[in-house]
Amino acid sequence: MSEGVRIALVGCGAIGELVARRVYASPPPGARVVAVVDRVAHRAAEVGALLGVPAFTDLAEVPAVDAVDIRLPHDAHAAAVLHALDAGLHVLVEKPLATTEADGRALVEAAGASDRVVAVAENYPHLATVQAAARAIEAGRIGELVAVRTTRAYRLDGVWLRDGWRQDGGPAAGILLDQGTHHTSLLRHLAGPIAAVTASGGADTVGLTLRFASGVIGQSLYTWVTPAFGPEIEATAYGTGGRIDIRVDYEGAGGSAVLRSGEVLVEGEDYYDSHRAIVADWVGAIREGRTPLVDAASAFADLRVVLAAAEEVDRWTL
Ligand SMILES: NC(=O)c1ccc[n+]([C@@H]2O[C@H](COP(=O)([O-])OP(=O)(O)OC[C@H]3O[C@@H](n4cnc5c(N)ncnc54)[C@H](O)[C@@H]3O)[C@@H](O)[C@H]2O)c1
């Protein structure tokens, strides 16, 4: 691998194209996309042209690679990861790890039994704002942590609707699966392991109440049917001595972590830059033989919370 990890980018849809443009067009050290794959030939061809590499409609056609970066719809992740591990390839796969508990568990087992690196593209643990907030909480800057609240409120539109799988009621659909593991990983990063969850809502809007192993209480609200209003406070950590707000910006560099006292911990962060950190960490893990920041077991912990929340939706009615 002296010339870098040879990567096939699998899935040239919305996020595949974004990652090609924003990460692989000038890749982090050691990463080298040598082929792209999408079953829609013109998408593969366009991203292949962008990166100057050959395009394919089936991974089986791709010549020798060391690793695959899988950017497919949710219900295609499990089979694609297992196939890649069978072929001896390192894997980066989009969130959520899988769509069922059984598939998630099978992936954790397969990853554990293999000597390949399996990383999951879960963004929040890679955000400087989230890392700074977690450090501040750990250092007691807001006293004792008592509660954490997260919100993801925006309008699903444009390229995210193109193939319809997010809203067709199928196994990949719904905001809980789409945004839930993101926020679960964020919550776990700030407050540790989650012990219990209840939920209410439907395919487009969901609310969760959580209890952490530490006794901290959490709330999350996700909706994708309301206009977005620029960088929003997506998470607040409440302590006995203060608060921290984490603002996330999907359109530019407006992300920040700020103590309510006014002290700025981090500012100027662009959410989508985290994809560069994710790829750099994955390739670093491959080259150094270490565990990536978000491995299959960590992503499975997030998935379990989301699946438990889905089971719990409106269980108690009055
Ligand atoms: N981490 C993030 O910031 C972030 C943001 C957006 C999407 N995502 C995740 O990325 C994944 C993809 O989402 P998207 O919005 O790009 O979806 P999309 O539908 O735009 O793209 C998926 C692509 O995969 C292709 N495809 C499907 N099955 C295939 C197969 N078997 N072989 C080859 N190609 C196949 C489709 O033709 C499509 O072009 C999802 O897991 C989603 O949750 C993550």
PDBQT file of the ligand as one rigid body, heavy atoms in Angstrom, charges set to zero:
ROOT
HETATM    1  N1  LIG A 401     -23.223  11.236   6.929  1.00  0.00    +0.000 N 
HETATM    2  C1  LIG A 401     -23.863  12.162   6.238  1.00  0.00    +0.000 C 
HETATM    3  O1  LIG A 401     -23.595  13.349   6.356  1.00  0.00    +0.000 OA
HETATM    4  C2  LIG A 401     -24.887  11.713   5.258  1.00  0.00    +0.000 A 
HETATM    5  C3  LIG A 401     -25.578  12.650   4.495  1.00  0.00    +0.000 A 
HETATM    6  C4  LIG A 401     -26.479  12.161   3.548  1.00  0.00    +0.000 A 
HETATM    7  C5  LIG A 401     -26.665  10.809   3.382  1.00  0.00    +0.000 A 
HETATM    8  N2  LIG A 401     -25.992   9.940   4.172  1.00  0.00    +0.000 N 
HETATM    9  C6  LIG A 401     -26.150   8.489   4.028  1.00  0.00    +0.000 C 
HETATM   10  O2  LIG A 401     -25.577   8.111   2.777  1.00  0.00    +0.000 OA
HETATM   11  C7  LIG A 401     -26.268   6.983   2.262  1.00  0.00    +0.000 C 
HETATM   12  C8  LIG A 401     -26.732   7.297   0.870  1.00  0.00    +0.000 C 
HETATM   13  O3  LIG A 401     -27.626   8.389   0.905  1.00  0.00    +0.000 OA
HETATM   14  P1  LIG A 401     -27.851   9.294  -0.388  1.00  0.00    +0.000 P 
HETATM   15  O4  LIG A 401     -28.710  10.417   0.021  1.00  0.00    +0.000 OA
HETATM   16  O5  LIG A 401     -26.555   9.585  -1.053  1.00  0.00    +0.000 OA
HETATM   17  O6  LIG A 401     -28.688   8.276  -1.290  1.00  0.00    +0.000 OA
HETATM   18  P2  LIG A 401     -28.894   8.314  -2.865  1.00  0.00    +0.000 P 
HETATM   19  O7  LIG A 401     -30.105   7.538  -3.170  1.00  0.00    +0.000 OA
HETATM   20  O8  LIG A 401     -28.768   9.715  -3.369  1.00  0.00    +0.000 OA
HETATM   21  O9  LIG A 401     -27.588   7.536  -3.406  1.00  0.00    +0.000 OA
HETATM   22  C9  LIG A 401     -27.431   6.150  -3.314  1.00  0.00    +0.000 C 
HETATM   23  C10 LIG A 401     -26.841   5.669  -4.640  1.00  0.00    +0.000 C 
HETATM   24  O10 LIG A 401     -26.611   4.278  -4.547  1.00  0.00    +0.000 OA
HETATM   25  C11 LIG A 401     -26.916   3.693  -5.810  1.00  0.00    +0.000 C 
HETATM   26  N3  LIG A 401     -27.174   2.285  -5.561  1.00  0.00    +0.000 N 
HETATM   27  C12 LIG A 401     -28.190   1.734  -4.857  1.00  0.00    +0.000 A 
HETATM   28  N4  LIG A 401     -28.033   0.401  -4.754  1.00  0.00    +0.000 NA
HETATM   29  C13 LIG A 401     -26.878   0.105  -5.417  1.00  0.00    +0.000 A 
HETATM   30  C14 LIG A 401     -26.168  -1.093  -5.637  1.00  0.00    +0.000 A 
HETATM   31  N5  LIG A 401     -26.600  -2.267  -5.162  1.00  0.00    +0.000 N 
HETATM   32  N6  LIG A 401     -25.008  -1.029  -6.345  1.00  0.00    +0.000 NA
HETATM   33  C15 LIG A 401     -24.555   0.154  -6.826  1.00  0.00    +0.000 A 
HETATM   34  N7  LIG A 401     -25.187   1.325  -6.643  1.00  0.00    +0.000 NA
HETATM   35  C16 LIG A 401     -26.336   1.301  -5.940  1.00  0.00    +0.000 A 
HETATM   36  C17 LIG A 401     -28.109   4.482  -6.316  1.00  0.00    +0.000 C 
HETATM   37  O11 LIG A 401     -28.219   4.401  -7.721  1.00  0.00    +0.000 OA
HETATM   38  C18 LIG A 401     -27.770   5.901  -5.832  1.00  0.00    +0.000 C 
HETATM   39  O12 LIG A 401     -27.088   6.645  -6.835  1.00  0.00    +0.000 OA
HETATM   40  C19 LIG A 401     -27.381   6.686   3.269  1.00  0.00    +0.000 C 
HETATM   41  O13 LIG A 401     -26.922   5.715   4.171  1.00  0.00    +0.000 OA
HETATM   42  C20 LIG A 401     -27.566   8.006   3.996  1.00  0.00    +0.000 C 
HETATM   43  O14 LIG A 401     -28.082   7.879   5.303  1.00  0.00    +0.000 OA
HETATM   44  C21 LIG A 401     -25.113  10.376   5.093  1.00  0.00    +0.000 A 
ENDROOT
TORSDOF 0
